[in-house]
């Protein structure tokens, strides 16, 4: 399957987000994290991601006569490389953006549904800023954002850390 089509689906994006940070989860635990999706739909997406090598089976156990699989994300397979990024059409970008924003909305709704969610205490933010930048200033901003984000991507899960979803979106807006 085309990597763009594989990864540009809200349910598959949510599965990938749930498994980031070295998590190993069963389909049951994933279903809890992606609770608004039927089990059959979730299993279909897990099969697609596993067949494509984005997920791997970390362990299998017999539980009450059934095989319980524990899934792990293969981070190196869960992205689009620079050669693939250069290929998408405008329609591919529409589909990818729609999937990413749908996954973002679903993740945020799931967060708010948790009894102990507290957006103020959790420092939740979703601001938008329209800024004027030259090409050089834009490239400098992107470099600075990457420099700030890359070290955090290497953080491993600990009891002191909570996982946050950071979704930078950057595009030029239509000029009047």
LINHUHU-V423699 format. One record per run of one state. SS is the DSSP state (hx for helix, st for strand, lp for the rest). FROM is the first residue (numbers start at 1). TO is the last residue. If there is no record, write none. Layout:
ss: <SS | SS>
from: <FROM | FROM>
to: <TO | TO>
This chain:
ss: <lp | hx | lp | hx | lp | st | hx | lp | hx | lp | st | lp | st | lp | hx | lp | hx | lp | hx | lp | hx | lp>
from: <1 | 3 | 8 | 10 | 20 | 24 | 27 | 34 | 39 | 52 | 55 | 64 | 66 | 74 | 75 | 78 | 82 | 86 | 90 | 114 | 135 | 154>
to: <2 | 7 | 9 | 19 | 23 | 26 | 33 | 38 | 51 | 54 | 63 | 65 | 73 | 74 | 77 | 81 | 85 | 89 | 113 | 134 | 153 | 176>
